[in-house]
Amino acid sequence: MAGPEIPFTRYIDAEGRAVAALPNSAGTQVLTRLYREMVMARRFDAKMISLQRTGRIPTYPPTLGQEAFHIGLAHAMAEDDALFPTYRDMPSQLARGITLAEALLILGGDERGNDFAGPRADFPQAIPIATQVTHAVGAAYAMKLRGERRAALAIIGDGGTSKGDFYEAMNFAGVWRAPVVFAINNNGWAISMPRDRQSAAGTLAQKSIAAGIPGEQADGNDAVAVYDVIGRALARARDGGGPSVVECLTHRLTDHSTADDASRYRDPGPLSEQWKEEPVQRLRTYLSDEGLWSKEDEEQLIAEIDSRLEETVDGHAASTPPPPEAMFDHLYAEVPADLAGQRRQVMARFAGETGEGDGHG
């Protein structure tokens, strides 16, 4: 049965050729910035995997092959919009302005990293699947009630769109005409569950129709398409046009996480074909062909990125970890009695004491 017509946008194809006139908003400065931060995302990804494999961070969700999605949407946002990320969206957060030092704290389980120096309105990563979309709708409705010209953007994976939270969030957003955009990172897999076994819908974007809100698709391997489609949806939301769903079609070119082995459930044949569509080479080819990027530019960029990463990793290794009792802090305005007692026990244990610690809390 044929599904509804869902708009699809692509500007640069897998060979790095423009297949449509690029939007006016995607000038040379924007294009080179998108590319620079996509390279940063890829090298950050490789560095974090190295840190995990050597025991310096606990686990890590790779973003290899999804850089156009993360960087494109981040640059489509206004500074005072609010991002609601998942555990796989560190590249978006970095592009939004959190520091590398904050990123390493977060990945190491240190909550101090979530006190962002830059994007103060952005929320911490959501680890449970799909909970962030309901939070985004609530925040967006608050923006509307306050008369603010702002929008919320919630990122969700293809598997997350099968959760009830997603449908409930869309329903509330539609009824309230909340200024929120749901950006679906459809990389084809929910851990080991392929897209065609998750949903019988022809597209994930068309799930928005039941909620009475528009949905469209973008080539998630084309940073310009993501930047443009998400940008238009956010602008519409800020102008009072209500919510949108944008499904970005991309590929997961590696394991779900460093605790996963995708070779146990995934045919390597399609993966080799998907590598031909990867976003970093695509945009580099376009920029090079247009005379906007050179081999010297590439070498200088990689040297700069690697130097920043090494400096940050060294600084992180030399930093003082939070005390054990910090796990109880910042949970409640007033600490409940049971947690206060547990906090004192933890302090006493790690201080080598037999009493109740310093009585804090």
VONU-767387 format. One line per 10 residues: number of its first residue (from 1); for each residue y, z, x of N, C-alpha, C. Coordinates in steps of 0.1 Angstrom, whole numbers, plus 5000, padded with zeros to 4 digits. Example, Ala and Ser with C-alpha at 12.3 -4.5 7.8 and 13.67 -1.06 7.14 Angstrom:
<nodes>
1) 4943 5078 5132 4955 5078 5123 4967 5078 5132  4978 5071 5128 4989 5071 5137 5000 5079 5129 .
</nodes>
This chain:
<nodes>
1) 4988 5000 5009 5000 5000 5000 5012 5000 5009  5021 4991 5006 5034 4990 5014 5043 5002 5012  5049 5007 5022 5058 5018 5021 5072 5013 5019  5081 5022 5017 5095 5019 5015 5101 5013 5028  5112 5005 5026 5119 4999 5037 5127 5010 5045  5123 5011 5057 5130 5021 5066 5137 5014 5077  5150 5015 5079 5157 5008 5090 5152 5012 5103  5151 5003 5112 5147 5005 5126 5157 4999 5136  5161 5007 5146 5171 5002 5155 5166 5002 5170  5168 4991 5176 5166 4989 5191 5177 4980 5197 .
11) 5181 4984 5208 5191 4976 5215 5186 4970 5228  5177 4978 5235 5172 4973 5248 5157 4974 5247  5150 4963 5250 5136 4962 5249 5129 4967 5261  5115 4966 5261 5107 4972 5272 5110 4965 5285  5115 4953 5285 5118 4945 5297 5132 4948 5302  5139 4957 5296 5153 4960 5300 5163 4949 5295  5160 4941 5285 5169 4931 5280 5175 4936 5267  5188 4932 5266 5195 4936 5253 5190 4926 5242  5186 4932 5231 5181 4924 5220 5191 4924 5209  5202 4931 5210 5212 4932 5201 5225 4936 5208 .
21) 5236 4933 5203 5249 4938 5209 5250 4953 5209  5252 4959 5221 5252 4973 5222 5264 4979 5214  5263 4991 5208 5274 4996 5201 5286 4999 5210  5298 4998 5204 5310 5000 5212 5311 5014 5219  5304 5023 5213 5304 5037 5218 5296 5038 5231  5287 5028 5234 5279 5028 5246 5285 5020 5257  5296 5025 5262 5303 5018 5273 5296 5021 5286  5302 5016 5297 5296 5017 5310 5294 5032 5314  5304 5040 5312 5304 5054 5315 5293 5061 5308  5291 5058 5295 5281 5065 5287 5267 5060 5292 .
31) 5265 5047 5295 5252 5042 5299 5248 5048 5312  5257 5048 5322 5253 5054 5335 5251 5069 5334  5258 5076 5325 5255 5090 5324 5242 5092 5317  5238 5085 5307 5225 5086 5301 5214 5084 5311  5216 5073 5319 5206 5071 5330 5205 5082 5340  5216 5087 5345 5216 5097 5355 5209 5110 5350  5211 5113 5337 5205 5125 5332 5190 5123 5328  5186 5110 5325 5172 5107 5323 5165 5109 5336  5171 5105 5347 5164 5106 5360 5163 5121 5363  5174 5129 5360 5173 5143 5362 5162 5149 5354 .
41) 5160 5145 5342 5150 5150 5333 5136 5148 5339  5134 5136 5344 5121 5132 5350 5118 5140 5363  5128 5142 5371 5126 5149 5384 5125 5164 5381  5132 5169 5372 5131 5183 5368 5117 5185 5363  5112 5176 5355 5098 5177 5349 5088 5178 5360  5089 5169 5370 5079 5170 5381 5080 5183 5389  5092 5187 5391 5094 5200 5398 5088 5212 5391  5090 5212 5378 5085 5223 5370 5070 5223 5370  5064 5212 5369 5049 5211 5370 5044 5216 5383  5051 5213 5394 5048 5218 5407 5049 5233 5408 .
51) 5060 5239 5402 5061 5253 5401 5050 5260 5393  5046 5254 5382 5035 5260 5374 5022 5259 5382  5019 5248 5388 5007 5247 5395 5006 5257 5407  5017 5261 5412 5017 5271 5423 5020 5285 5418  5019 5287 5405 5020 5301 5400 5034 5307 5399  5044 5298 5400 5058 5304 5400 5064 5304 5386  5059 5296 5376 5062 5298 5362 5049 5298 5354  5048 5304 5343 5035 5305 5336 5029 5292 5331  5036 5286 5322 5031 5273 5316 5042 5264 5314  5040 5251 5312 5051 5242 5311 5047 5230 5302 .
61) 5055 5226 5293 5053 5214 5284 5060 5202 5290  5053 5192 5296 5059 5180 5302 5067 5172 5292  5077 5165 5297 5084 5156 5289 5084 5141 5294  5074 5138 5302 5073 5125 5308 5072 5114 5298  5081 5104 5298 5080 5093 5289 5089 5095 5277  5095 5107 5275 5103 5110 5264 5118 5113 5267  5122 5109 5279 5135 5112 5284 5146 5105 5276  5144 5093 5270 5155 5087 5263 5157 5094 5250  5147 5100 5244 5149 5108 5232 5157 5120 5234  5154 5127 5245 5161 5140 5247 5175 5138 5252 .
71) 5177 5128 5260 5191 5127 5266 5200 5119 5256  5194 5109 5249 5202 5102 5239 5207 5111 5228  5199 5120 5223 5203 5128 5211 5213 5138 5216  5211 5144 5228 5221 5154 5234 5235 5148 5235  5236 5136 5239 5249 5130 5241 5255 5125 5228  5247 5124 5218 5252 5120 5205 5259 5132 5198  5256 5144 5203 5262 5156 5196 5276 5158 5201  5284 5165 5192 5297 5170 5196 5295 5183 5203  5305 5187 5210 5304 5199 5218 5301 5211 5209  5307 5212 5197 5306 5224 5189 5295 5222 5178 .
81) 5287 5211 5179 5275 5211 5170 5265 5221 5175  5255 5223 5168 5245 5233 5172 5231 5227 5173  5225 5229 5184 5211 5223 5187 5201 5234 5184  5190 5230 5177 5179 5238 5174 5166 5232 5181  5163 5236 5193 5153 5229 5201 5139 5236 5200  5129 5228 5204 5116 5234 5205 5113 5237 5220  5101 5241 5223 5097 5244 5236 5096 5232 5246  5097 5220 5240 5096 5208 5248 5110 5201 5251  5120 5208 5247 5133 5201 5247 5143 5206 5258  5138 5211 5269 5147 5215 5280 5156 5204 5284 .
91) 5151 5191 5285 5161 5181 5290 5173 5180 5281  5171 5181 5267 5182 5181 5258 5192 5192 5261  5186 5204 5264 5194 5216 5266 5202 5214 5279  5196 5209 5289 5203 5206 5302 5214 5197 5300  5212 5186 5292 5222 5176 5290 5234 5182 5281  5230 5192 5273 5240 5199 5265 5249 5209 5273  5244 5212 5285 5252 5221 5294 5246 5234 5298  5234 5237 5295 5228 5249 5301 5226 5246 5316  5226 5257 5324 5225 5255 5338 5210 5254 5342  5207 5249 5354 5194 5249 5359 5189 5263 5361 .
101) 5197 5272 5365 5193 5286 5367 5189 5292 5354  5196 5289 5343 5192 5294 5330 5179 5288 5326  5177 5275 5328 5164 5269 5325 5152 5275 5332  5154 5278 5344 5143 5285 5352 5140 5299 5346  5150 5306 5342 5148 5319 5336 5140 5318 5323  5144 5308 5315 5137 5306 5302 5123 5303 5305  5120 5294 5314 5106 5289 5316 5098 5300 5323  5105 5310 5329 5098 5321 5335 5096 5333 5325  5101 5331 5313 5099 5342 5303 5110 5352 5303  5121 5349 5310 5132 5358 5311 5143 5355 5301 .
111) 5144 5364 5291 5153 5361 5280 5168 5360 5284  5171 5365 5296 5185 5364 5300 5190 5349 5301  5180 5340 5303 5183 5326 5303 5189 5320 5290  5187 5327 5279 5191 5322 5266 5206 5326 5263  5212 5333 5273 5226 5337 5271 5234 5325 5278  5235 5314 5271 5240 5302 5277 5254 5303 5282  5257 5298 5294 5271 5298 5298 5278 5286 5292  5271 5276 5288 5278 5264 5282 5277 5263 5267  5267 5258 5261 5267 5255 5247 5264 5268 5239  5274 5276 5236 5273 5289 5230 5267 5288 5216 .
121) 5269 5277 5209 5265 5276 5195 5250 5272 5194  5244 5267 5205 5230 5263 5205 5221 5274 5204  5209 5272 5198 5199 5283 5196 5189 5282 5207  5182 5293 5209 5171 5293 5219 5159 5284 5214  5150 5281 5223 5138 5273 5219 5130 5280 5209  5125 5272 5200 5115 5278 5190 5101 5275 5195  5093 5285 5197 5079 5284 5201 5070 5281 5189  5071 5288 5178 5063 5285 5166 5067 5271 5161  5057 5264 5155 5059 5250 5151 5067 5250 5138  5078 5243 5139 5087 5239 5127 5096 5250 5122 .
131) 5095 5262 5127 5104 5273 5122 5119 5269 5124  5122 5262 5135 5136 5259 5138 5143 5251 5128  5136 5243 5120 5142 5234 5110 5148 5242 5099  5142 5252 5095 5148 5261 5084 5160 5268 5089  5159 5273 5102 5171 5279 5108 5183 5270 5108  5180 5257 5112 5191 5247 5113 5197 5245 5100  5189 5244 5089 5195 5242 5076 5204 5254 5072  5200 5266 5075 5208 5278 5072 5221 5278 5079  5220 5274 5092 5233 5274 5100 5242 5263 5095  5236 5251 5091 5244 5240 5086 5251 5244 5073 .
141) 5244 5251 5065 5250 5255 5052 5261 5264 5054  5260 5273 5064 5271 5282 5068 5283 5274 5073  5280 5264 5081 5291 5255 5085 5299 5249 5073  5291 5245 5064 5297 5238 5052 5305 5249 5044  5300 5261 5042 5307 5271 5034 5320 5275 5041  5320 5274 5054 5332 5278 5062 5342 5267 5063  5338 5255 5058 5347 5244 5059 5349 5238 5073  5338 5240 5081 5339 5235 5095 5334 5221 5096  5340 5213 5104 5336 5199 5107 5326 5199 5118  5314 5204 5115 5304 5205 5125 5290 5201 5119 .
151) 5280 5200 5128 5267 5197 5122 5256 5204 5131  5245 5206 5125 5233 5211 5132 5223 5200 5134  5216 5201 5146 5206 5191 5148 5193 5198 5152  5182 5196 5144 5169 5202 5147 5160 5192 5152  5153 5195 5163 5143 5186 5169 5129 5191 5164  5121 5182 5160 5108 5185 5156 5098 5174 5161  5086 5178 5164 5076 5168 5168 5069 5162 5156  5061 5151 5158 5054 5145 5147 5045 5154 5140  5038 5163 5148 5029 5173 5142 5036 5183 5133  5048 5187 5138 5056 5196 5130 5060 5192 5116 .
161) 5061 5178 5115 5065 5173 5101 5054 5175 5091  5042 5179 5095 5031 5182 5086 5032 5197 5081  5041 5205 5087 5042 5219 5083 5051 5220 5070  5048 5230 5062 5056 5233 5050 5070 5236 5053  5073 5242 5065 5087 5245 5068 5095 5232 5068  5090 5221 5073 5097 5208 5073 5101 5204 5059  5092 5204 5050 5094 5199 5036 5104 5209 5030  5103 5222 5032 5112 5231 5026 5126 5229 5031  5127 5227 5044 5140 5225 5050 5147 5213 5045  5139 5202 5044 5145 5190 5038 5150 5192 5024 .
171) 5142 5199 5016 5145 5201 5002 5158 5209 5001  5159 5220 5008 5172 5228 5008 5183 5220 5013  5181 5212 5024 5192 5204 5030 5197 5194 5020  5188 5188 5012 5192 5178 5002 5199 5184 4991  5195 5195 4986 5201 5202 4974 5215 5206 4978  5216 5212 4990 5229 5218 4995 5238 5207 5002  5233 5195 5004 5240 5185 5012 5245 5191 5025  5236 5198 5031 5239 5205 5044 5241 5195 5055  5251 5198 5064 5253 5189 5075 5243 5191 5087  5231 5186 5084 5220 5187 5094 5213 5174 5096 .
181) 5209 5172 5108 5200 5160 5111 5187 5165 5117  5176 5160 5111 5163 5163 5116 5159 5152 5125  5157 5154 5138 5154 5144 5148 5139 5146 5151  5131 5136 5147 5116 5137 5149 5113 5130 5162  5107 5137 5171 5102 5132 5184 5087 5128 5181  5085 5115 5177 5072 5111 5174 5066 5104 5186  5059 5113 5194 5052 5108 5206 5038 5104 5204  5033 5105 5191 5020 5100 5188 5009 5111 5188  5012 5123 5193 5002 5133 5194 5007 5147 5191  4999 5154 5183 5002 5169 5181 4991 5176 5189 .
191) 4993 5178 5201 4983 5183 5211 4972 5172 5211  4960 5174 5205 4949 5164 5205 4948 5157 5192  4957 5159 5183 4956 5152 5170 4965 5140 5170  4959 5128 5169 4967 5116 5169 4975 5114 5156  4986 5107 5156 4995 5105 5145 4987 5100 5132  4978 5091 5134 4971 5085 5122 4962 5095 5115  4959 5106 5122 4951 5116 5115 4960 5128 5110  4972 5127 5112 4982 5138 5107 4987 5135 5094  4990 5122 5091 4997 5118 5079 4993 5104 5075  4992 5102 5062 4989 5088 5057 5002 5081 5054 .
201) 5014 5087 5056 5027 5081 5054 5028 5069 5063  5034 5058 5058 5036 5047 5067 5045 5050 5079  5056 5058 5076 5065 5063 5087 5067 5078 5084  5071 5085 5094 5075 5099 5092 5089 5100 5086  5097 5090 5089 5110 5090 5083 5111 5089 5068  5101 5083 5062 5101 5081 5048 5098 5094 5040  5093 5104 5048 5091 5117 5041 5104 5123 5035  5116 5118 5040 5129 5122 5036 5131 5118 5021  5125 5107 5017 5128 5102 5004 5126 5112 4992  5115 5119 4993 5112 5129 4983 5123 5140 4982 .
211) 5130 5142 4993 5141 5152 4993 5154 5146 4989  5155 5133 4987 5167 5126 4983 5177 5124 4994  5172 5123 5007 5181 5121 5018 5176 5109 5026  5186 5103 5033 5182 5091 5040 5173 5093 5053  5165 5083 5055 5157 5084 5067 5157 5070 5074  5156 5070 5087 5155 5058 5095 5148 5060 5108  5144 5049 5115 5137 5050 5127 5146 5044 5139  5143 5049 5151 5149 5044 5163 5138 5042 5173  5140 5032 5182 5131 5031 5194 5134 5043 5203  5125 5052 5203 5127 5064 5211 5125 5062 5226 .
221) 5122 5050 5230 5122 5047 5245 5135 5040 5249  5144 5038 5239 5157 5031 5242 5167 5042 5240  5173 5047 5251 5183 5057 5250 5195 5053 5242  5199 5041 5242 5210 5036 5235 5208 5037 5220  5196 5033 5216 5192 5034 5201 5193 5048 5196  5187 5057 5204 5187 5071 5200 5201 5076 5199  5209 5074 5210 5223 5078 5210 5231 5073 5198  5228 5060 5194 5236 5054 5184 5231 5059 5170  5219 5059 5167 5214 5063 5154 5216 5078 5151  5213 5086 5161 5216 5101 5159 5231 5103 5158 .
231) 5238 5096 5166 5253 5098 5166 5259 5094 5152  5254 5083 5146 5259 5080 5133 5255 5090 5122  5242 5095 5123 5238 5105 5114 5246 5118 5115  5249 5122 5127 5257 5134 5129 5271 5132 5124  5277 5121 5126 5290 5118 5121 5291 5118 5106  5281 5112 5100 5280 5113 5085 5279 5127 5080  5271 5135 5087 5269 5149 5083 5282 5157 5084  5290 5155 5095 5302 5162 5097 5313 5157 5086  5312 5145 5082 5321 5140 5072 5318 5143 5058  5307 5151 5056 5303 5155 5042 5293 5146 5036 .
241) 5287 5137 5044 5277 5128 5038 5263 5134 5037  5261 5146 5041 5248 5153 5039 5238 5150 5051  5226 5155 5048 5216 5155 5059 5209 5141 5061  5202 5140 5072 5195 5127 5075 5182 5131 5083  5172 5122 5082 5160 5123 5090 5160 5111 5099  5158 5113 5112 5157 5102 5122 5144 5103 5130  5135 5094 5128 5123 5094 5135 5124 5085 5147  5122 5090 5159 5123 5083 5172 5109 5081 5177  5105 5068 5179 5091 5064 5183 5091 5063 5198  5083 5072 5204 5082 5073 5218 5067 5075 5222 .
251) 5065 5078 5235 5051 5080 5240 5050 5093 5248  5039 5099 5247 5036 5111 5256 5027 5105 5267  5033 5104 5279 5026 5098 5290 5017 5107 5298  5016 5119 5294 5008 5129 5301 5002 5139 5292  4998 5151 5297 4991 5161 5289 5002 5168 5280  4997 5174 5269 5005 5182 5260 5012 5193 5268  5005 5200 5276 5011 5210 5285 5002 5212 5297  5007 5220 5306 4999 5223 5318 4986 5230 5315  4984 5234 5303 4971 5240 5299 4962 5230 5292  4966 5218 5292 4959 5207 5284 4953 5197 5294 .
261) 4942 5191 5290 4936 5179 5297 4934 5168 5287  4944 5159 5286 4944 5149 5276 4932 5139 5278  4927 5138 5290 4916 5129 5292 4903 5132 5284  4903 5144 5279 4891 5148 5271 4891 5142 5257  4903 5138 5252 4904 5133 5239 4911 5120 5237  4916 5114 5248 4925 5103 5247 4920 5091 5255  4920 5079 5249 4916 5067 5255 4926 5062 5265  4922 5060 5278 4932 5057 5288 4938 5043 5286  4931 5034 5278 4936 5020 5277 4950 5019 5271  4952 5025 5259 4965 5024 5253 4976 5031 5261 .
271) 4972 5041 5269 4982 5048 5277 4988 5039 5288  4979 5031 5294 4984 5022 5304 4994 5012 5298  4992 5008 5286 5001 4999 5279 5014 5006 5276  5013 5018 5272 5025 5026 5269 5035 5028 5281  5029 5028 5293 5037 5030 5305 5046 5018 5307  5043 5007 5301 5051 4995 5302 5064 4996 5294  5064 5006 5285 5076 5008 5276 5084 5020 5280  5081 5026 5291 5087 5039 5295 5102 5037 5296  5110 5047 5293 5125 5046 5291 5133 5045 5304  5129 5052 5315 5137 5052 5326 5138 5039 5333 .
281) 5127 5033 5336 5127 5019 5342 5134 5009 5332  5133 5011 5320 5139 5002 5310 5154 5002 5312  5160 5014 5312 5175 5014 5313 5179 5010 5327  5171 5014 5337 5175 5010 5351 5175 4995 5352  5166 4988 5347 5165 4974 5347 5178 4968 5340  5181 4973 5329 5193 4968 5322 5206 4970 5330  5207 4982 5335 5219 4985 5343 5220 4976 5356  5209 4975 5362 5208 4966 5375 5212 4952 5372  5206 4947 5361 5209 4933 5357 5223 4931 5353  5230 4941 5348 5244 4940 5344 5253 4943 5356 .
291) 5247 4946 5368 5256 4949 5380 5262 4963 5379  5256 4972 5371 5261 4985 5369 5254 4996 5377  5243 4992 5384 5235 5002 5392 5229 4995 5404  5228 5002 5415 5223 4996 5427 5212 5005 5433  5205 4999 5443 5195 5007 5451 5202 5019 5457  5214 5017 5463 5221 5028 5469 5225 5039 5459  5229 5035 5447 5232 5044 5436 5220 5053 5433  5208 5046 5433 5196 5053 5429 5192 5063 5440  5193 5059 5453 5189 5068 5464 5198 5080 5464  5211 5078 5462 5221 5089 5462 5218 5098 5451 .
301) 5215 5093 5439 5213 5101 5427 5201 5110 5430  5190 5104 5435 5178 5112 5437 5180 5123 5447  5187 5120 5458 5190 5130 5468 5198 5141 5462  5208 5138 5454 5216 5149 5448 5208 5158 5438  5200 5151 5430 5192 5159 5421 5182 5168 5428  5175 5163 5438 5165 5170 5445 5171 5182 5452  5183 5180 5458 5190 5191 5464 5194 5202 5455  5199 5198 5443 5202 5208 5433 5190 5216 5428  5179 5209 5426 5167 5215 5422 5162 5225 5432  5162 5221 5445 5157 5230 5455 5166 5242 5457 .
311) 5179 5240 5456 5188 5252 5457 5186 5261 5445  5184 5256 5433 5182 5265 5422 5168 5272 5422  5158 5265 5426 5145 5272 5428 5145 5283 5438  5152 5280 5449 5153 5291 5460 5161 5303 5454  5172 5300 5447 5179 5311 5441 5171 5319 5431  5163 5312 5423 5155 5318 5413 5145 5327 5420  5139 5323 5431 5129 5331 5438 5134 5343 5443  5147 5343 5447 5154 5355 5453 5160 5364 5443  5160 5360 5430 5166 5368 5419 5158 5380 5416  5165 5390 5410 5158 5403 5406 5153 5401 5392 .
321) 5140 5403 5389 5135 5402 5376 5140 5413 5367  5140 5411 5354 5144 5422 5344 5134 5433 5345  5139 5445 5341 5130 5457 5341 5120 5455 5329  5108 5461 5330 5098 5459 5319 5104 5463 5305  5112 5473 5304 5117 5478 5291 5126 5468 5285  5131 5458 5292 5140 5448 5286 5133 5440 5275  5120 5440 5274 5113 5433 5263 5117 5439 5250  5122 5451 5249 5126 5457 5237 5141 5455 5233  5148 5450 5243 5163 5449 5241 5166 5436 5233  5177 5436 5226 5182 5425 5219 5174 5420 5207 .
331) 5165 5429 5202 5157 5425 5191 5163 5430 5178  5169 5442 5178 5176 5448 5167 5189 5454 5171  5198 5454 5161 5211 5461 5163 5209 5476 5166  5200 5482 5159 5196 5496 5161 5181 5496 5163  5176 5500 5174 5162 5500 5177 5154 5509 5168  5144 5504 5161 5135 5512 5152 5128 5523 5160  5125 5534 5153 5120 5546 5160 5107 5543 5168  5098 5535 5161 5085 5532 5168 5087 5524 5181  5096 5514 5181 5099 5507 5193 5106 5515 5203  5115 5524 5199 5122 5533 5208 5112 5541 5216 .
341) 5102 5546 5208 5092 5554 5215 5084 5546 5225  5080 5534 5221 5073 5525 5230 5081 5522 5243  5094 5520 5241 5103 5517 5252 5103 5529 5262  5104 5541 5257 5104 5552 5266 5091 5553 5273  5080 5550 5266 5066 5551 5273 5066 5541 5284  5071 5529 5282 5071 5518 5292 5079 5523 5304  5091 5528 5301 5100 5532 5312 5093 5543 5321  5087 5553 5313 5080 5564 5321 5068 5559 5329  5061 5549 5323 5049 5544 5331 5053 5537 5344  5063 5528 5342 5067 5520 5354 5076 5528 5364 .
351) 5081 5539 5359 5088 5548 5368 5079 5558 5375  5066 5558 5370 5057 5568 5376 5059 5582 5371  5066 5583 5359 5069 5596 5353 5058 5600 5343  5058 5613 5339 5049 5618 5329 5057 5621 5316  5070 5621 5317 5079 5625 5306 5082 5613 5297  5094 5613 5291 5097 5603 5281 5109 5594 5287  5110 5593 5300 5120 5584 5306 5134 5590 5304  5144 5581 5303 5157 5586 5303 5162 5588 5289  5154 5586 5279 5158 5588 5265 5166 5577 5259  5168 5566 5266 5176 5555 5261 5169 5549 5248 .
361) 5177 5545 5238 5171 5539 5227 5168 5549 5216 .
</nodes>
